[in-house]
Amino acid sequence: NINMEVELIAPIAMDEGLRFAIREGGRTVGAGVVEKIIE
């Protein structure tokens, strides 16, 4: 388990608790849950 802080390249609507996947080249390389919205 890790904590990450990311900056998105395009605006997107999201809420705390939202599940997300990180994909690269069509393969899922990571997944997680939004814990806290900073801005």
Summary of the structure (lengths in Angstrom):
residues: 39
radius of gyration: 10.8
end to end distance: 23.2
largest distance: 29.1
contacts: 43
relative contact order: 0.31
helix: 0%
strand: 33%
